[in-house]
Amino acid sequence: MIDAIGQCVNILAGDEIGHKYVVEHVLEHGKPWERSKLIEQIAGNIAEITEKRFSSIIISACMVFGSLHDRHTIVNGIIGSTDENTPLQTIMLQQFGIDVIQKVVEECVVAQIDLIMSRIKIHLNALKRNSNENYVIFRNLVQARERKMVEAAEEALYLL
């Protein structure tokens, strides 16, 4: 069943009912192995999925309900394995891409935010046509990084 859902996740991401009652349900209530398997399929097609209207909700559910490994899978799916033609560049040029990046950053650790920021810098020239939107992403990344650093410092002080 999970394989069938994974094969249809591109379609379900664009469907108001499909994303809510199928994909999100599995991510929230599924067994850990089901969740991980679905997240791997989502990460493998992330550039296509993020073209869809409800993709940020699905990606947010992956980040909220997924394990630490699942979160890394999503981040790695976004940044790709090389500096050239990463899914991140494609995502940032899409209509709903900003929402997806913001949802991911909300659940990332500082090191992942730094990695995303470094990849955005590589593609800055190619992304200039959407400069206002990309400025918003970059500003949100910096703010999220600062917020995560403060949280980590507060947690360290609390543990002392």
N, C-alpha and C positions, 0 to 999 in steps of 0.2 A: 504494500500500500504506500509506504514512504517513497519507494522508487517512482511510483506513478505520480505522486504529488510533486516530487522533485522534477520530473520531466515536464510537468505542466506549470511550474512555478512562474515562468515568464508570463503566461496567460493569466494566472491567478493574481499576479502582482498588479495587473491593470483592471481587475474586476473588483468592484466594491464589496460584493459578497464573498468572492473567492479568497481575497486576502484576509478578510476578517474571520470567516468561519472555517477556513481550511488551514491556511498557512499559519496564521497567528495561533490558532487553536493547538496545532501540533507543537509549535515553538513554546507555548506556555504550559501545556498540559501533557505533552508527549514524554516518553521515557528518554533519559539522557542520550541513549544511542540513536533514537529516532531524531531527536533534536540535532545532534551532531551530524548525522547523515544529511539531513535537510539543509543545514547550514553550509556543509561542504558543497552541495549542489548549488546553493544560492551564490556562494563565493566564486564558484567556477563560472557563473554566468552573470556576474554582478553588473557589468557594463550594460548588458541587455535589460536586466531587471530594473535598473535605475531609470530607464526611459519611461517607466510606467508611473501612473499617478500616485499609487499607494505604496511605492517602493520604500519611501522613508519610514513608513510605519512598519514594514516588514523588516527592514534593516535594524530599526530600533528594537524590535522584538528579539531579533537575533542577538543583539548586544546585551539586552536586559536579561533574557532567560537562558542564554548560552553560557557554557562554562568558560573559564579563562582561555582554554585552548580554542574554543569556538570563536571567541572575540578576536584572537590572533588570526584565525582563519579568515574572518571577514576583513580585517585590516590588511592582511597580506593579499587578499583577493582584490582589494581596492588599489593598493600601491603597485601590484604586479611584481614580477621577479627581475625586471631590468629597468633602467632609467628611460629607455625609449618606448614610446607608444604604450604607456601604462594605462590600465583602466581608469586611473585617477584623472588623467587628461580628458578622456572621453566623458566621464561622469561630470566633470566640472563644466563641460560645454552643454550639458543637457538641461532641459527645463526644470527638472526636479532634483538635479544633482546637488545643489546647495543644501537642500533639506537633508539629503542622505549624508553628506559629509558632516553636517552639524549634529545629526543623531549619533553618528559614529564617535565623534569627538567627545560628546557628553559622557560616553562610557569608557573612553580610552584611558590608559595610563600615560604618564608624561613622556616616556620613551616612544610610545606609538604616536603621540601628537608631534613630537620632534621629527619622527620619520616622515609623517604625512607632510609636515611643513617643508622639509628638505626636498621632497618630491615635487611639491607645488612650486618651489623656487626654480627647479630645473625646467619646468614647463611654463614659466611666467610669460615669456614672449609669445608663445603660441596661444596663451589664454587672454591676451590683452583685449581682444574684441569684446569680451564680457567683463571688462575691467572693474566696473562698479560691483557686480556680483562677486567677483573673485576677491575684491578688497574686503567685502563683508565676510567671506569665508576665512580669509587670512586673519582679519581682526578677531573673529570668533575663536580661531585656533590659538592665537596669542592669549586671549582672555581665559580660555579653557585651561591652557597650560599653566598660567599663573594661579588659577583657582585650584588646580590639582596640586601644585607645589605648596600652596598654603595649607591645603587639607593634609598633605603628607607631613608637613612641619608640625601642625597641630596634633596629629596622631602620634608623632614621635615624642612631643612634649607630654602628651597624656600618658604614654607608656613609661616615662621617667618617673 
